[in-house]
Each structure stands twice: as structure tokens, then as C-alpha cells.
Amino acid sequence: QVQLVESGGGLVQPGGSLRLSCVASGSSNSINTMAWYRQAPGKQRELVAFIASGGTTTYKESVKGRFTISRDNAKNTVYLQMSSLKPEDTAVYYCYTPSSWGQGTQVTVSS
């Protein structure tokens, strides 16, 4: 069983930046796909970005050019660098692997 712990959320003004981190532990095997999802109040959880073990990435259309997903395989850590944040990016952000979900970290974009 893999445990995921996110950090880095918070309150930021529109146009600001945040970096989310997610550390995976509890498995002796390397983790393949890692991803970030988000869920805004009253909305379904949606995929924001994912990254394969080799580094291939995919992004939700609305975050392309603003968000960057990256990973450190040696540390079993995935990051989400978020820039030019908008109020519509406000949500709980969840780290994901095929076997586990993190507990979520709140990101609020507001002036």
C-alpha cells in the first residue's frame, strides 16, 4: 500500500504562484504514473496533470502553459508548479497513483 502526503497549498492572489509537493512512501517498488487531480466545491474531481516514470506529461487544457508537473524518482516525489493562478483554479488538489490517493491540499486563489 502506497501512502501519499501532499503539501504546499494555501491562499494566493490572482496571478501568483504555488508549488505543490507529494511524497509517496510505503512501497518498495518504483511508482509509475503519478498525477494531480483537483475538486472544486460542487464539481467533480478532474485530472490536472500526470507524469509517467519516463517523464511524459499530459495537462488539462486550461492549465497548459501555467502549470508544470515534474517528479524526482529517487525521492518518489511529484511536484506541481502553478503560476499565473486564477480564481477558477481554487480547489482541493489531490495527489494520485494507480493504487492510492492523497488526503488533498487546499488551494485558494483570491484577492
NUTI-833240 format. One line per 4 residues: for each residue x, y, z of N, C-alpha, C. Coordinates in steps of 0.1 Angstrom, whole numbers, plus 2048, in hexadecimal, padded with zeros to 3 digits. Each point is the difference from the previous one (the first is absolute). Example, Ala and Ser with C-alpha at 12.3 -4.5 7.8 and 13.67 -1.06 7.14 Angstrom:
NUTI-833240
884/7C7/84E/7F7/80C/800/809/80C/800 | 7FC/80B/7F9/809/80B/800/7F8/80B/808
***
This chain:
NUTI-833240
808/7F4/800/7F8/80C/800/809/80C/800 | 7FD/80A/7F7/808/80C/7FF/7F8/80B/807 | 808/808/808/7FA/80B/807/805/80D/7F9 | 7F7/809/7FE/804/80D/7F9/7FD/80B/80A
80A/809/801/7FE/80C/809/803/80C/7F7 | 7F6/809/7FF/801/80C/7F9/804/80C/809 | 806/80A/7FA/803/80C/807/801/80C/7F6 | 7FF/80C/805/803/80C/7F8/7F4/808/7FC
7F4/7FC/804/7F4/807/7FD/7FF/80D/808 | 7F6/809/7FD/7FF/80C/808/7F8/80A/7F9 | 800/80C/805/7F9/80B/7FA/809/809/7F8 | 7FC/803/7F4/809/808/7F7/7F7/80A/7F8
806/80B/7FD/7F8/80A/7F8/800/7FC/7F1 | 7F7/804/7F8/800/7FD/7F2/80D/805/7FA | 805/7F8/7F7/80D/802/7FA/80C/7FB/807 | 7FD/7FB/80C/80B/7FB/809/804/7F1/7FC
809/7FB/808/805/7F3/7FE/800/7F7/80D | 7FF/7F3/7FE/802/7F7/80B/806/7F3/7FA | 807/7F9/809/806/7F3/7FC/7FB/7F5/80A | 7F9/7F7/7FA/7FB/7F4/808/80A/7F5/7FF
802/7F9/80B/808/7F4/801/7F8/7F4/805 | 804/7F4/7FB/7FA/7F4/805/80A/7F5/801 | 802/7FB/80C/80A/7F6/803/7F9/7F3/801 | 804/7F6/7F9/7FB/7F2/801/809/7F7/808
7F9/7F9/809/808/7F6/808/7F8/7F4/803 | 807/7F6/805/7F9/7F3/804/801/7F5/7F5 | 807/803/7F5/801/7F5/7F6/80F/7FF/7FC | 805/7F4/7FF/80E/7FE/7FC/801/801/7F0
7F5/801/7F9/801/800/7F2/7FF/80F/7FB | 807/802/7F5/7FF/80E/7FA/7F2/802/7FB | 7FB/80C/802/7F3/804/7FC/800/805/7F1 | 7F7/7FB/7F8/800/803/7F2/7F9/80E/7FE
7F3/800/7FD/7F9/80C/7FE/7FD/807/80D | 802/80D/800/7FC/809/80B/7F8/80B/7FA | 7F7/805/808/7F7/80B/7FA/7FB/809/80B | 7FB/80B/7FB/7F8/80A/809/7F2/801/7FA
7F7/7FF/80A/7F2/803/7FD/7FB/80C/808 | 7F5/805/7FD/7FA/80B/809/7F1/7FE/800 | 7FB/805/80B/7F1/800/801/7FC/80D/806 | 7F8/808/7F9/7FA/80D/805/7F3/7FD/806
7FB/808/809/7F3/7FE/806/7F5/7FF/7F6 | 7F8/7F5/802/7F5/7FD/7F7/804/7FB/7F3 | 80C/7FD/7FE/804/7FA/7F3/807/7F3/801 | 801/7F9/7F5/806/7F3/800/810/801/800
806/7F6/806/80F/800/800/804/7FF/7F1 | 80B/807/7FD/805/800/7F2/80F/7FF/800 | 805/7FA/7F5/80E/7FF/7FF/806/80D/7FC | 80B/804/807/807/80C/7FD/80C/7FD/7F7
808/7F6/804/80C/7FD/7F9/805/7F2/805 | 807/7F9/7F7/806/7F3/804/80E/7FF/7FA | 808/7F8/806/80D/7FE/7FB/804/7F1/802 | 805/7FA/7F5/804/7F2/800/80F/7FF/806
804/7F4/803/80D/7FF/806/80B/805/7F7 | 7FE/7FF/7F3/80A/805/7F6/800/80F/7FE | 7F5/806/806/800/80F/7FF/7F5/805/7F6 | 7F9/7F8/7F9/7F6/804/7F7/7F5/807/808
7FB/80B/7FB/7F6/808/808/7F3/803/7F8 | 7F5/802/807/7F4/804/7FA/7F9/80A/809 | 7FA/80A/7FA/7F9/80A/808/7F2/803/7FC | 7F8/804/809/7F3/805/7FE/802/80D/7F7
7F7/801/7F6/802/80B/7F7/801/80E/806 | 7F8/802/80B/7FF/80E/806/80D/803/808 | 808/7F6/803/80C/803/808/80D/800/7F8 | 7FF/7FC/7F3/80C/800/7F7/807/80D/800
80D/800/801/807/80C/800/801/807/80D | 7F8/7FC/80A/800/806/80D/805/7F7/80B | 7FD/7F3/7FE/804/7F6/80A/80A/7F7/7FA | 809/7FB/809/80A/7F6/7FC/801/7F5/80A
7FF/7F4/7FB/801/7F4/809/80E/7FA/7FE | 806/7FC/80B/80E/7FA/7FF/801/7F6/80B | 80A/7F8/7FF/802/7F6/80A/80F/7FD/803 | 802/7FB/80C/80D/7FC/804/7FF/7F1/804
804/7F7/7F7/7FD/7F2/802/808/7FB/80C | 80C/805/802/808/7FC/80B/7F9/803/80E | 7F8/80A/800/7F9/804/80C/7F2/7FC/800 | 7FB/7F9/7F5/7F2/7FD/7FF/7F7/80C/803
804/80B/7FA/7F9/80D/802/7FB/806/7F2 | 7F4/805/800/7FB/807/7F5/7FD/80E/804 | 802/809/7F7/7FE/80F/802/7F6/805/7F6 | 7F9/80B/804/7F8/807/7F7/803/80F/802
807/806/7F7/803/80E/800/7F4/807/7F9 | 7FA/809/808/7F4/807/7FA/803/80F/800 | 7FF/806/7F4/803/80E/7FE/7F4/807/7FA | 7FF/80D/800/7F5/808/7FA/7F3/7FA/805
7FF/7FE/80D/7F4/7FA/805/7F4/809/7FF | 7F5/7F9/7FE/7F3/807/7FE/7F6/7FB/80A | 7F6/808/803/7F6/7FC/80A/7FA/7F2/7FD | 7FE/7FD/7F3/7FA/7F4/7FC/809/7F4/803
80D/802/804/809/7F5/804/7FD/7FC/80F | 7F8/808/806/7FD/7FD/80E/7FA/7F2/801 | 806/7F7/809/7FB/7F2/801/808/7F9/80B | 7FC/7F4/803/809/7F7/808/807/7F8/7F5
80D/800/802/809/7F9/7F6/804/7F3/807 | 7FF/7F5/7F8/803/7F3/805/80B/7FA/7F7 | 809/7F9/807/80B/7F8/7FA/7FA/7F2/7FD | 804/7FA/7F6/7FB/7F3/7FC/80A/7F7/7FA
800/7F4/804/807/7F5/7F9/7F5/7F5/7FD | 802/7F7/7F7/7F6/7F6/7FD/7FB/7F8/80D | 807/800/80B/7FC/7F9/80B/7FC/808/80C | 802/80D/7FF/7FD/809/80C/7FC/80E/7FC
7F9/806/80A/7FD/80F/7FF/806/806/80C | 805/80D/7FF/804/807/80B/7F4/806/807 | 802/807/80B/7F5/806/808/7FB/80D/7FB | 808/806/7F7/7FC/80D/7FA/806/80C/807
802/80A/7F8/805/80D/806/7F8/80B/7F9 | 7FC/809/808/7F7/80B/7FB/809/80B/7F9 | 7FB/804/7F4/806/80B/7F9/7F5/80A/7FE | 802/80C/805/7F6/80B/7FF/806/80C/7F9
7FA/804/7F5/805/80C/7F9/7F6/80B/801 | 804/80A/807/7F6/80B/803/808/80C/804 | 7FA/80C/7FD/806/80C/804/7F9/805/80D
***
